[in-house]
Amino acid sequence: MVVEVTSSNPDHHRVAKRHCYARAALPPHLLIDRDTSAVTLLSDPTADDYTAHTTVPFGKPLPLPPPSPPTWTPANSSDRGVRPRPRLPWPPWPTTSTRSPPLTSPSGAST
């Protein structure tokens, strides 16, 4: 499943990317449209577009096809607003050495 949130250029998500995903046969495509406060589920891709479209406003349940959960209810943007993506620590690995001490054999020699 492809999940997208519209950006400052929503027509790029609504048109260009939608046709690219359909040509790649990526079902389903979930588009969260911040400008219209709606969520659209696109499924059944054809050569250049999706044949099935379901749109619901924020706050209403949206039936999802299997193997997804049976329904999903997007938050009402007027109540909570758009939630920022959580920040992950960078770099994702420790920056200090956490090397383990060398292994020793039963005789005490390093391996």
C-alpha positions in Angstrom: 0.0 0.0 0.0 1.2 3.5 -0.9 0.3 6.2 1.6 0.8 9.8 0.7 0.1 13.2 2.3 -0.2 16.1 0.0 2.5 18.7 0.1 2.7 22.3 -1.0 2.0 21.0 -4.6 -1.1 18.9 -4.1 -1.8 18.5 -7.8 1.5 16.6 -8.2 0.1 14.0 -5.7 -3.4 14.0 -7.1 -2.5 13.6 -10.7 1.1 12.9 -11.7 2.1 10.5 -8.9 -1.3 8.8 -9.0 -0.8 7.9 -12.7 2.8 6.7 -12.0 1.6 4.4 -9.2 -1.2 3.0 -11.4 1.3 2.3 -14.2 3.4 0.5 -11.7 0.4 -1.5 -10.6 0.7 -0.5 -6.9 -2.6 -1.2 -5.2 -4.0 0.4 -3.1 -3.0 4.0 -3.0 -4.1 6.1 0.0 -4.0 9.8 -0.5 -4.4 12.1 2.5 -5.3 15.5 1.1 -4.7 18.3 3.5 -6.2 20.9 1.3 -9.6 19.2 1.0 -9.5 17.6 4.5 -10.3 14.2 2.9 -8.7 10.8 2.4 -9.0 9.0 -0.9 -8.4 5.3 -1.4 -7.5 4.4 -5.0 -7.5 0.7 -6.0 -7.7 -1.5 -9.0 -4.9 0.0 -11.1 -5.2 -0.1 -14.9 -2.7 1.0 -17.5 -2.7 4.7 -16.4 -5.2 5.2 -13.5 -7.1 3.6 -10.7 -10.7 2.4 -11.5 -12.0 2.3 -7.9 -12.1 5.5 -5.8 -13.4 6.0 -2.3 -13.2 9.4 -0.6 -14.1 10.3 3.0 -13.7 13.5 5.0 -11.3 13.5 7.9 -12.9 11.9 10.9 -15.0 9.3 9.0 -14.1 5.6 8.7 -12.6 4.4 5.5 -12.9 0.7 4.6 -9.6 -0.8 3.6 -9.0 -3.8 1.4 -7.4 -6.9 2.8 -4.7 -7.6 4.1 -5.1 -4.2 5.8 -7.2 -3.6 8.9 -10.9 -3.5 8.0 -11.3 0.2 8.6 -9.2 3.3 9.4 -10.4 6.6 10.8 -8.2 9.6 10.0 -8.0 12.2 12.7 -10.2 15.3 12.2 -7.7 17.9 11.2 -9.9 20.7 12.6 -9.7 19.1 16.0 -6.0 18.0 16.2 -4.2 19.5 13.2 -1.5 17.7 11.3 0.8 15.8 13.5 4.5 16.3 12.9 6.6 13.2 12.1 8.6 12.1 15.1 12.2 13.0 15.0 14.6 10.1 15.1 18.1 10.4 16.6 20.8 11.1 14.1 23.0 9.4 13.4 21.0 6.2 14.2 24.2 4.5 15.5 26.2 5.2 18.6 28.8 7.9 18.1 31.1 6.7 20.8 32.9 3.4 20.6 30.9 0.6 22.2 33.3 -2.2 21.3 33.1 -5.3 23.4 36.3 -6.4 25.1 38.2 -9.1 23.1 37.1 -12.6 23.6 39.4 -14.8 25.6 39.8 -18.6 25.5 39.6 -20.7 28.6 43.4 -20.6 28.8 43.3 -16.8 29.0 44.7 -16.1 25.5 42.9 -13.5 23.3 41.1 -14.7 20.2 
